[in-house]
């Protein structure tokens, strides 16, 4: 079992660009995990505002933005 490559190695092979993307994604998740709850809510509200501008199927532009 010692010589068996880990999941990342088997999935990404020698694609260094993909490795960098997944490494950055993992680091970002760790950073977000450490944020205080209030900051996470601020980010969520910002995402809600961004999503409100996107039309849904049928041309509807509905969505909820929390008022805090």
C-alpha positions in Angstrom: 0.0 0.0 0.0 2.9 2.3 0.6 3.6 2.8 -3.2 0.0 3.5 -4.0 -0.5 7.1 -5.1 -3.0 9.2 -3.2 -6.4 10.3 -4.7 -5.0 13.6 -5.8 -2.1 11.9 -7.7 -4.4 9.4 -9.4 -7.0 12.1 -10.4 -4.7 14.9 -11.5 -1.7 12.9 -12.7 1.0 15.3 -13.8 -1.3 18.2 -14.6 0.4 20.9 -12.5 -2.2 23.6 -13.4 -5.0 21.5 -11.9 -2.9 20.7 -8.8 -2.4 24.5 -8.3 -6.2 25.1 -8.7 -7.1 22.4 -6.1 -4.4 23.6 -3.8 -5.6 27.2 -3.9 -9.2 26.0 -3.5 -8.2 24.1 -0.4 -6.3 27.1 1.0 -9.3 29.4 0.4 -11.7 27.0 2.2 -9.4 27.0 5.2 -9.3 30.8 5.2 -13.1 31.0 5.0 -13.4 28.5 7.8 -11.5 30.8 10.1 -13.7 33.9 9.4 -16.1 35.1 12.2 -19.8 34.2 11.6 -20.6 37.9 11.0 -18.2 38.1 8.1 -19.6 34.9 6.6 -23.1 36.5 6.7 -21.7 39.6 5.0 -20.3 37.4 2.2 -23.6 35.6 1.9 -25.5 38.8 1.5 -23.0 40.0 -1.2 -23.6 36.7 -3.1 -27.3 37.1 -2.8 -27.1 40.6 -4.3 -25.0 39.2 -7.2 -27.4 36.4 -7.8 -30.4 38.7 -7.9 -29.1 40.2 -11.1 -29.1 36.8 -12.9 -32.2 35.9 -14.8 -33.8 32.6 -14.0 -35.5 30.4 -16.6 -38.6 32.1 -17.9 -37.1 35.5 -17.5 -37.8 35.9 -13.8 -35.5 37.9 -11.7 -36.5 36.9 -8.2 -34.4 36.2 -5.2 -34.0 37.0 -1.5 -31.5 39.4 -0.1 -31.3 39.3 3.7 -31.9 42.7 5.4 -29.5 42.8 8.3 
